[in-house]
């Protein structure tokens, strides 16, 4: 299992069960210097398949996480946070699926809530609370809960009581269900867990105006105030928050959370990002967290029902009466656009889906940490003034962050990322984080210039790189990216036109044409519909020429076709690579050379490395090195702990006859040398002898631009 140190391997920043940072919802203030921001420190690949909810021991040196995919509770040794290591795991499959975990304040147990994984709704059984001994990593106690489908657990600061949200989702496609959820308040018996005493607290929504499904409350998330007296419970589908007096185990107040109104949003999934539609959406929060003084709550407005009016696409600060003190409106989504993290494919649904979150005080400053499931980032805000939170930074995470954990005593913030099974570790620093110039943050300067999904790269004049997005952006365009030290600023987008109309392609490569303009590679689809194309444009972006593959080759190309383009110094030969094997071929792909003088193609065989289990290997880019030599990206289709092949090879076509097999030479192993374990590494550009590399983030998530230096 690889563990990459991000200070070495990344060194960069842009930056439902969800775990709050501490069981109490508020972590203690640590005596530490002033904190101005956070920097990436490490990314850990868990031993299983999923990381959802995380909790820490009192000293912050042991992490517990839930893995619903493998049905286990895992543990990570965090004594050296830059080099986390596996500490063990506990198989809970005989009980069901773990949904949340927290470690007791005395460090004795990890308490995990487990829901029955029976698919037959009518046959589902109540959940259980497991006591896992942190010395032996074994289950030493079990408490049968009073309800089906527990989803979140929080502990009072003294560890005496647990508050558990019993969601009981039943059938999410057919709301309301027939079984209402509730909240369990558990008086814990540490010596004889089975003797723990449970009080079931029903959630009555009959008198709550605006509740969506009055008969079917589904408590989602629990946070507990610092004084241990009050629990805040989000009832997500109903857009309600309930406050529970823990001592008496009674609901003292429930109120609707209303709507978040945005001046402008993108509500259309059309492969273009335009914030032009007014928006009002029910907040429907998932995670909630108390402010340090206990007088207000921060809520992550994910949304969880059907329709574009579900979810507030940001976060809010509310007081304990339900009055809104602050709402992020469209500001967080706007920042996601600037940093290339906005998920346009979710525009018609719930946008960013800010799902996880916590509050914690570092160096005397209260910070709010909000995780976007769909944008794959952690947003950091200074919450000194809850009525006017100040944006601090956006931290890219692994794919789909769920749990958010802060450990101020160690100066750490972590996210558990469900989709790729990783845990990100960030470190508090005195000032603003400035990434190294070799790994600059990519961002746009304005909302009207959205960018993302960089699938091809080439050198431009001065400090400029040119890049193209794939079909995640339509109409097609060419980005101008200016290198400015620790930042790479997207400063222009040149639209492509054909016969005077906007042109739509699936661009996967770009090369500056010696005579002016550009050569572009557009990936086709199976059955040659649409076809793979080499495209020549003039400097204004107007398409002047389209070149297709010979029929016998085109007929054998699947969905993974052209992936890059390069051009000879004279401009008379154009080169491309086909990403995957043609139908009937095994273990090699084609490098194509098109001769513009004879209008003819020549093809060469490129031998592929061994693919990972359950994966494939192919080519993603070609860059001219001069004298008929080329660099290519050879990569697998895996990420994080499953990635094995992320390499740059070179080869020469000089003197080779068409049909020959090239001899490739390994130049850089991006995985072992740079920790570049993102899935789609798809662009390279040679600038002043140095090779720049970029990944395609599929329209949302981390874009990593890296100068690897001169090829060895």
Residue pairs with C-beta under 8 A, 6 or more apart in sequence:
1 45
1 47
1 86
1 641
2 45
2 641
2 671
2 677
3 42
3 43
3 44
3 45
3 83
3 84
3 85
4 10
4 42
4 43
4 675
4 677
5 41
5 42
5 82
5 83
5 675
6 40
6 41
6 42
6 43
6 424
6 425
6 675
7 39
7 40
7 41
7 42
7 82
8 675
9 43
9 674
9 675
9 676
10 40
10 43
10 439
10 675
10 704
11 40
11 435
11 436
11 438
11 439
12 40
12 435
12 436
12 439
12 440
12 441
12 704
12 705
13 39
13 40
13 393
13 394
13 395
13 396
13 433
13 435
13 441
14 339
14 340
14 341
14 377
14 393
14 394
14 395
14 396
14 441
14 442
14 443
14 702
14 703
15 38
15 40
15 377
15 378
15 379
15 380
15 393
15 394
15 395
15 396
15 397
15 426
16 151
16 220
16 286
16 302
16 355
16 402
17 52
17 53
17 66
17 99
17 100
17 151
17 152
17 220
17 221
17 402
18 52
18 53
18 152
18 221
18 286
18 287
18 300
18 355
18 356
18 357
18 371
18 402
18 403
18 404
19 52
19 53
19 54
19 55
19 100
19 101
19 102
19 356
19 402
19 403
19 404
19 405
19 416
20 154
20 221
20 222
20 223
20 287
20 288
20 289
20 357
20 358
20 404
21 27
21 289
21 358
21 359
21 360
21 369
21 404
21 405
21 406
21 407
22 55
22 56
22 358
22 360
22 406
23 55
23 102
23 103
23 105
23 153
23 154
23 155
23 156
23 157
23 159
23 162
23 224
24 154
24 155
24 156
24 157
24 224
24 225
24 226
24 228
25 154
25 223
25 224
25 225
25 226
25 232
25 288
25 289
25 290
25 358
25 359
26 225
26 226
26 289
26 290
26 291
26 292
26 294
26 359
26 360
27 358
27 359
27 360
27 361
27 406
27 407
27 408
28 361
28 408
28 409
29 292
29 361
29 364
29 408
30 361
30 362
30 363
30 408
30 409
30 411
32 362
32 363
32 408
32 411
32 428
33 363
33 430
34 363
34 364
34 365
34 430
35 362
35 363
35 365
35 367
35 411
35 428
35 429
35 430
36 392
36 429
36 430
36 431
36 432
37 380
37 392
37 393
37 428
37 429
37 431
37 432
37 433
38 380
38 393
38 395
38 413
38 426
38 427
38 428
38 429
38 433
39 426
39 427
39 429
39 433
40 395
40 396
40 424
40 425
40 426
40 427
41 81
41 82
41 412
41 425
41 426
41 427
42 81
42 82
42 83
42 84
42 424
42 425
43 398
43 422
43 423
43 424
43 425
43 640
43 675
43 677
44 76
44 84
44 422
44 423
44 425
45 421
45 422
45 640
45 641
46 65
46 67
46 74
46 76
46 86
46 421
46 422
46 423
46 641
47 74
47 86
47 89
48 67
48 69
48 70
48 72
48 74
48 89
48 421
49 67
49 69
49 70
49 421
50 66
50 67
50 68
50 69
50 70
50 418
50 421
51 65
51 66
51 67
51 74
51 402
51 403
51 416
51 417
51 418
51 421
51 422
51 423
52 65
52 66
52 67
52 68
52 99
52 402
52 403
52 416
52 418
53 65
53 66
53 98
53 99
53 100
53 101
53 402
53 403
53 416
54 63
54 64
54 65
54 101
54 403
54 405
54 414
54 416
54 423
55 63
55 64
55 65
55 101
55 102
55 103
55 110
55 405
56 62
56 63
56 64
56 78
56 103
56 405
56 407
57 63
57 103
57 107
57 134
58 103
58 105
58 106
58 107
59 107
59 409
60 78
60 407
60 409
60 410
60 412
61 77
61 78
61 79
61 410
62 75
62 76
62 77
62 78
62 87
62 103
62 107
62 134
63 75
63 76
63 78
63 84
63 405
63 414
63 423
64 73
64 74
64 75
64 101
64 102
64 103
64 110
64 112
64 132
65 73
65 74
65 75
65 76
65 101
65 403
65 416
65 423
66 73
66 74
66 98
66 99
66 100
66 101
66 112
67 73
67 74
67 89
67 98
67 421
68 97
68 98
68 99
69 421
71 91
71 92
71 93
71 96
71 97
71 98
71 117
72 89
72 90
72 91
72 92
72 93
72 98
73 89
73 90
73 92
73 98
73 101
73 110
73 112
73 130
73 132
74 86
74 88
74 89
74 90
75 86
75 87
75 88
75 89
75 90
75 110
75 134
75 137
76 84
76 85
76 86
76 87
76 423
77 84
77 85
77 86
77 87
78 84
78 410
78 412
78 425
81 410
81 412
81 425
81 427
82 425
84 423
84 425
87 137
88 137
89 137
90 132
90 137
90 138
90 139
92 98
92 112
92 114
92 130
92 139
95 114
95 128
95 130
95 142
96 114
96 115
96 116
96 117
96 127
96 128
97 114
97 115
97 116
97 117
98 112
98 113
98 114
99 113
99 114
99 115
99 127
99 149
99 150
99 151
99 152
100 112
100 113
100 150
100 151
100 152
100 153
101 110
101 111
101 112
101 113
101 153
102 110
102 111
102 153
102 154
102 155
102 162
103 109
103 110
103 111
103 134
104 110
104 111
104 155
104 159
104 190
105 155
105 157
105 158
105 159
106 159
106 190
107 134
108 133
108 134
108 190
109 131
109 132
109 133
109 134
109 140
109 141
109 190
110 132
110 134
111 129
111 130
111 131
111 132
111 153
111 155
111 162
111 188
112 129
112 130
112 132
112 153
113 127
113 128
113 129
113 130
113 145
113 150
113 151
113 152
113 153
113 164
114 127
114 128
114 129
114 130
114 150
115 127
115 148
115 149
115 150
115 151
116 124
116 125
116 126
116 127
116 148
116 149
118 124
118 125
121 170
121 171
124 148
124 149
125 148
126 144
126 145
126 146
126 147
126 148
127 145
127 147
127 148
127 149
127 150
127 166
128 142
128 143
128 144
128 145
129 142
129 143
129 145
129 150
129 153
129 162
129 164
129 186
129 193
129 196
130 139
130 141
130 142
130 143
131 139
131 140
131 141
131 142
131 143
131 193
132 138
132 139
132 140
133 139
133 140
140 193
141 192
141 193
141 194
142 193
142 194
143 186
143 193
143 194
143 196
143 198
145 164
145 166
145 184
145 198
146 166
146 182
146 184
146 198
146 200
147 166
147 168
147 181
147 182
147 184
147 200
148 166
148 168
148 179
149 166
149 167
149 168
149 169
149 181
150 164
150 165
150 166
150 167
150 184
151 165
151 166
151 167
151 219
151 220
151 221
152 164
152 165
152 167
152 219
152 220
152 221
152 222
153 162
153 163
153 164
153 165
153 222
154 162
154 163
154 222
154 223
154 224
154 231
155 161
155 162
155 163
155 224
156 162
156 163
156 224
156 228
156 246
157 224
157 226
157 227
157 228
158 228
159 188
159 190
160 187
160 188
161 185
161 186
161 187
161 188
161 228
161 246
162 184
162 185
162 186
162 188
163 183
163 184
163 185
163 186
163 222
163 224
163 231
163 233
163 244
163 246
164 183
164 184
164 185
164 186
164 222
165 181
165 183
165 219
165 220
165 221
165 222
165 233
166 181
166 182
166 183
166 184
166 219
167 181
167 218
167 219
167 220
168 177
168 179
168 180
168 181
168 182
168 218
169 177
169 218
170 177
170 178
170 179
170 216
171 177
175 212
175 213
175 216
175 237
175 305
176 213
176 214
176 215
176 216
177 216
177 218
178 216
179 216
180 202
180 203
180 215
180 216
180 217
180 218
181 203
181 216
181 217
181 218
181 219
182 200
182 201
182 202
182 203
182 217
182 219
183 200
183 201
183 203
183 219
183 222
183 231
183 233
183 242
183 244
184 198
184 199
184 200
184 201
185 198
185 199
185 201
185 231
185 244
185 246
185 249
186 196
186 197
186 198
186 199
187 196
187 197
187 198
187 199
188 196
189 195
189 196
189 197
199 249
201 244
201 249
201 250
201 251
202 251
203 217
203 219
203 233
203 235
203 240
203 242
203 251
203 254
204 251
204 254
205 211
205 214
205 217
205 235
205 238
205 240
205 254
206 214
208 214
208 238
208 240
208 254
208 255
208 256
209 256
210 239
210 240
210 256
210 258
211 235
211 238
211 239
211 240
211 256
212 237
212 238
212 239
212 282
212 305
213 237
213 238
214 238
216 237
216 238
217 235
217 238
217 240
218 235
218 236
218 237
218 238
219 233
219 234
219 235
219 242
220 233
220 234
220 235
220 236
220 285
220 286
220 304
221 233
221 234
221 236
221 285
221 286
221 287
221 288
222 231
222 232
222 233
223 231
223 232
223 287
223 288
223 289
223 290
223 297
224 230
224 231
224 232
224 246
224 290
225 231
225 232
225 290
225 294
226 290
226 292
226 294
227 294
228 246
229 245
229 246
229 247
230 243
230 244
230 245
230 246
230 252
230 290
230 294
230 320
231 243
231 244
231 246
232 241
232 242
232 243
232 244
232 288
232 290
232 297
233 241
233 242
233 243
233 244
233 288
234 240
234 241
234 285
234 286
234 287
234 288
234 299
235 241
235 242
235 254
236 284
236 285
236 286
236 302
236 304
237 284
237 304
237 305
239 256
239 257
239 258
239 282
239 283
239 284
240 254
240 255
240 256
240 257
241 254
241 255
241 257
241 285
241 288
241 297
241 299
241 318
241 322
242 251
242 253
242 254
243 251
243 252
243 253
243 254
243 320
244 250
244 251
244 252
245 251
245 252
253 320
253 321
253 322
255 321
255 322
256 322
257 282
257 283
257 284
257 285
257 299
257 301
257 316
257 318
257 322
258 282
258 283
258 322
258 324
259 280
259 281
259 282
259 283
259 309
259 312
260 280
260 281
260 283
260 301
260 312
260 313
260 314
260 316
260 327
260 328
260 329
261 278
261 279
261 280
261 327
261 329
262 278
262 279
262 280
262 281
262 313
262 329
262 330
262 333
263 278
263 329
263 330
264 275
264 276
264 277
264 278
264 279
264 330
265 275
265 277
265 278
265 279
265 313
265 330
265 333
265 347
265 351
266 273
266 274
266 275
266 276
266 277
266 333
266 342
266 344
266 347
266 351
267 277
267 279
267 308
267 347
267 348
268 274
268 277
268 347
268 348
269 344
269 345
269 346
269 347
269 348
270 344
270 347
270 474
271 344
271 471
271 472
271 473
271 474
272 344
272 450
272 473
272 474
272 475
273 337
273 342
273 344
273 347
273 450
274 450
275 330
275 333
275 334
275 337
275 447
279 308
279 313
279 330
280 309
281 301
281 303
281 308
281 309
281 310
281 311
281 312
281 313
281 350
282 303
282 305
282 309
282 310
282 311
282 312
283 299
283 301
283 303
283 311
283 312
283 316
284 301
284 302
284 303
284 304
284 305
284 310
284 311
284 312
285 299
285 300
285 301
285 302
285 312
285 316
286 300
286 302
286 304
286 355
286 356
287 299
287 300
287 355
287 356
287 357
287 358
287 404
288 297
288 298
288 299
288 300
288 357
289 297
289 298
289 357
289 358
289 359
289 368
290 296
290 297
290 359
291 297
291 298
291 317
291 359
291 366
291 383
291 386
292 359
292 361
292 366
295 319
295 320
296 317
296 318
296 319
296 320
296 325
296 386
297 317
297 318
297 319
297 320
298 315
298 316
298 317
298 357
298 359
298 368
298 370
298 383
298 386
299 315
299 316
299 317
299 318
300 315
300 354
300 355
300 356
300 357
300 370
300 371
301 311
301 312
301 313
301 314
301 315
301 316
301 354
302 311
302 350
302 353
302 354
302 355
302 373
303 310
303 311
303 312
303 313
303 350
303 353
304 310
304 311
308 348
308 349
308 350
310 349
310 350
311 350
311 351
311 353
312 327
312 328
312 354
313 330
313 332
313 333
313 350
313 351
313 352
313 353
313 354
314 327
314 328
314 329
314 330
314 331
314 332
314 333
314 352
314 354
315 327
315 328
315 332
315 354
315 357
315 368
315 370
316 324
316 325
316 326
316 327
316 328
317 324
317 325
317 326
317 327
317 383
317 386
317 387
317 389
318 324
318 325
319 325
325 386
325 387
326 386
326 387
326 388
326 389
328 389
331 391
332 352
332 354
332 370
332 372
332 379
333 342
333 351
333 352
334 447
335 379
335 391
335 394
336 342
336 352
336 372
336 375
336 377
336 394
336 700
337 444
337 447
337 450
338 443
338 444
338 445
338 446
338 447
339 377
339 394
339 441
339 442
339 443
339 444
340 442
340 443
340 444
340 451
340 452
340 454
340 697
340 700
340 703
341 372
341 375
341 376
341 377
341 394
341 396
341 452
341 697
341 700
341 701
341 702
342 352
342 375
342 450
342 452
342 700
343 351
343 352
343 374
343 375
343 699
343 700
344 452
344 472
344 699
344 700
345 472
345 699
345 700
346 352
346 353
346 374
346 700
350 374
351 374
352 372
352 373
352 374
352 375
353 372
353 373
353 374
353 375
354 370
354 371
354 372
354 373
354 379
355 371
355 372
355 373
355 401
355 402
356 370
356 371
356 373
356 401
356 402
356 403
356 404
356 415
357 368
357 369
357 370
357 371
357 404
358 368
358 369
358 404
358 405
358 406
359 366
359 367
359 368
359 369
359 383
359 406
360 366
360 367
360 369
360 406
360 408
360 413
361 367
361 408
362 406
362 408
362 411
362 428
363 428
363 430
365 382
365 384
366 382
366 383
366 384
367 380
367 381
367 382
367 383
367 392
367 406
368 380
368 381
368 383
368 389
369 378
369 379
369 380
369 381
369 404
369 406
369 413
370 378
370 379
370 381
370 404
371 377
371 378
371 379
371 397
371 401
371 402
371 404
371 415
372 378
372 379
372 401
373 400
373 401
373 402
373 418
374 400
374 700
375 700
375 701
376 396
376 397
376 398
376 399
376 400
376 401
376 417
376 700
376 701
376 702
377 394
377 395
377 396
377 397
377 401
377 701
377 702
378 394
378 395
378 397
378 401
378 404
378 413
378 415
378 424
378 426
379 391
379 393
379 394
379 395
380 391
380 392
380 393
380 394
380 395
380 413
381 389
381 390
381 391
381 392
382 389
382 390
382 392
383 389
384 390
393 432
393 433
395 424
395 426
396 701
396 702
396 703
397 415
397 417
397 422
397 424
397 702
398 415
398 417
398 419
398 420
398 421
398 422
398 423
398 424
398 640
399 417
399 418
399 419
399 420
399 422
399 639
399 701
400 417
400 418
400 419
400 420
401 415
401 416
401 417
401 418
401 424
402 415
402 416
402 417
402 418
403 414
403 415
403 416
404 413
404 414
404 415
404 416
405 413
405 414
405 415
405 416
406 412
406 413
406 414
407 413
407 414
408 428
411 427
411 428
412 425
412 426
412 427
412 428
413 425
413 426
413 428
414 423
414 424
414 425
414 426
415 423
415 424
416 422
416 423
417 423
417 424
420 639
420 640
421 640
421 641
422 640
422 641
434 486
435 441
435 486
436 486
437 483
437 485
437 486
437 707
438 706
438 707
438 709
439 704
439 705
439 706
439 707
440 483
440 484
440 485
440 486
440 487
440 488
440 705
441 486
441 487
441 488
442 451
442 454
442 481
442 487
442 488
442 490
442 694
442 703
442 705
443 487
443 488
443 489
443 490
444 450
444 451
444 489
444 490
445 489
445 490
445 491
449 490
449 491
449 492
449 493
450 473
451 469
451 473
451 479
451 490
451 493
452 469
452 472
452 473
452 697
452 699
452 700
452 703
453 469
453 470
453 472
453 473
453 696
453 697
453 698
453 699
454 467
454 468
454 469
454 479
454 682
454 683
454 694
454 695
454 696
454 697
454 703
455 468
455 469
455 470
455 507
455 508
455 509
455 680
455 682
455 683
455 696
456 467
456 468
456 507
456 508
456 509
456 510
456 520
456 521
456 564
456 565
456 621
456 682
456 683
457 465
457 466
457 467
457 510
457 621
457 683
457 684
457 685
457 692
457 693
457 694
458 465
458 466
458 467
458 510
458 511
458 512
458 623
458 685
459 465
459 466
459 512
459 685
459 686
459 687
460 466
460 480
460 512
463 482
463 483
463 484
464 480
464 481
464 482
464 483
465 481
465 483
465 488
465 685
465 687
465 692
466 478
466 479
466 480
466 481
466 510
466 512
466 518
466 685
467 478
467 479
467 481
467 510
467 683
467 694
468 476
468 477
468 478
468 479
468 507
468 508
468 509
468 510
468 520
469 476
469 477
469 479
469 507
470 506
470 507
470 508
470 523
470 696
471 504
471 505
471 506
471 507
472 698
472 699
474 504
475 495
475 496
475 502
475 503
475 504
476 495
476 496
476 502
476 503
476 504
476 505
476 507
477 493
477 494
477 495
477 496
477 541
478 493
478 494
478 496
478 510
478 518
478 520
478 541
479 490
479 492
479 493
479 494
480 490
480 491
480 492
480 493
480 494
481 488
481 489
481 490
481 491
482 488
482 489
482 491
488 705
494 540
494 541
495 502
495 541
496 502
496 503
496 505
496 520
496 537
496 541
496 542
496 543
497 503
497 540
497 541
497 542
497 543
498 542
498 543
499 543
503 543
505 520
505 522
505 533
505 535
506 522
506 523
506 524
506 530
507 520
507 521
507 522
507 523
508 521
508 522
508 523
508 562
508 563
508 564
508 620
508 682
509 520
509 521
509 562
509 563
509 564
509 565
509 576
509 621
509 622
510 518
510 519
510 520
510 521
510 565
511 518
511 519
511 520
511 565
511 566
511 567
511 574
511 624
512 518
512 519
512 567
513 519
513 536
513 567
513 571
514 567
514 569
514 570
514 571
515 571
516 538
516 539
517 536
517 537
517 538
517 539
517 544
518 536
518 537
519 534
519 535
519 536
519 565
519 567
519 574
520 534
520 535
520 536
520 537
520 565
521 532
521 533
521 534
521 535
521 562
521 563
521 564
521 565
521 576
522 530
522 532
522 533
522 534
522 535
522 562
523 532
523 560
523 561
523 562
523 563
523 579
524 530
524 531
524 532
524 533
524 554
524 557
524 561
524 562
525 559
525 561
526 557
526 558
526 559
528 554
528 555
528 557
531 548
531 549
531 554
532 548
532 549
532 554
532 557
532 561
532 562
532 578
533 546
533 547
533 548
533 562
534 546
534 547
534 562
534 565
534 574
534 576
534 594
535 543
535 545
535 546
535 547
536 543
536 544
536 545
536 546
536 547
537 543
537 544
538 544
547 574
547 594
548 554
549 557
549 592
549 601
550 601
553 582
553 590
553 601
553 603
556 582
556 583
556 584
556 585
557 578
557 582
557 583
558 580
558 582
558 583
560 578
560 579
560 580
560 618
561 578
561 579
562 576
562 577
562 578
562 579
563 576
563 577
563 578
563 579
563 618
563 619
563 620
563 621
563 622
563 682
564 576
564 577
564 619
564 620
564 621
564 622
564 623
564 632
564 633
565 574
565 575
565 576
565 622
566 574
566 575
566 576
566 622
566 623
566 624
566 630
567 573
567 574
567 575
567 624
568 574
568 575
568 624
568 628
569 626
571 596
572 595
572 596
572 597
573 593
573 594
573 595
573 596
574 593
574 594
574 596
575 591
575 592
575 593
575 594
575 622
575 624
575 630
576 591
576 592
576 594
576 622
577 589
577 590
577 591
577 592
577 606
577 619
577 621
577 622
577 632
578 589
578 590
578 591
578 592
578 619
579 589
579 618
579 619
579 620
580 589
580 616
580 618
581 587
581 588
581 589
581 608
581 618
582 589
582 590
587 607
587 608
588 605
588 606
588 607
588 608
588 661
589 605
589 606
589 608
589 618
589 619
590 603
590 604
590 605
590 606
591 603
591 604
591 605
591 606
591 622
591 630
591 651
591 653
591 662
592 601
592 602
592 603
592 604
593 601
593 602
593 603
593 604
593 653
594 600
594 601
595 601
595 602
602 658
603 658
603 659
604 653
604 656
604 658
604 659
604 660
604 661
604 662
605 659
605 660
605 661
605 662
606 619
606 632
606 651
606 661
606 662
606 664
607 661
607 662
607 664
608 617
608 618
608 634
609 617
609 634
609 645
609 647
610 617
610 645
611 617
611 636
611 645
612 636
612 638
612 642
612 643
612 644
612 645
615 636
615 637
615 638
615 642
615 644
616 636
616 637
617 634
617 635
617 636
617 637
617 645
618 634
618 635
618 637
619 632
619 633
619 634
620 632
620 633
620 634
620 635
620 680
620 681
620 682
621 632
621 633
621 682
621 683
621 684
622 630
622 631
622 632
623 630
623 631
623 632
623 684
623 685
623 686
623 691
624 630
624 686
625 631
625 650
625 686
625 711
627 652
627 654
628 652
628 653
628 654
629 650
629 651
629 652
629 653
629 654
630 650
630 651
630 652
630 653
631 648
631 649
631 650
631 667
631 684
631 686
631 691
631 711
632 648
632 649
632 650
632 651
632 664
633 646
633 647
633 648
633 681
633 682
633 683
633 684
633 693
634 645
634 647
634 648
634 649
635 645
635 646
635 647
635 679
635 680
635 681
636 643
636 644
636 645
636 646
637 679
638 644
638 679
639 677
639 678
639 679
640 677
641 677
643 671
643 677
643 679
644 671
645 671
646 669
646 670
646 671
646 676
646 677
646 681
647 666
647 668
647 669
647 670
647 671
648 666
648 667
648 668
648 670
648 684
648 691
648 693
648 708
648 711
649 664
649 665
649 666
649 667
650 664
650 665
650 667
650 711
651 662
651 663
651 664
651 665
652 662
652 663
653 662
656 662
667 711
667 712
668 674
668 691
668 708
668 711
668 712
670 676
670 681
670 693
670 708
671 677
673 708
674 706
674 708
676 693
676 695
676 704
676 706
678 695
678 697
678 702
678 704
679 695
680 695
680 696
680 697
680 698
681 693
681 694
681 695
681 696
682 694
682 695
682 696
683 692
683 693
683 694
683 695
683 696
684 691
684 692
684 693
684 694
685 691
685 692
686 692
689 710
690 707
690 708
690 709
690 710
691 707
691 708
691 709
691 710
691 711
692 705
692 706
692 707
692 708
693 705
693 706
693 707
693 708
694 703
694 704
694 705
694 706
695 702
695 703
695 704
697 703
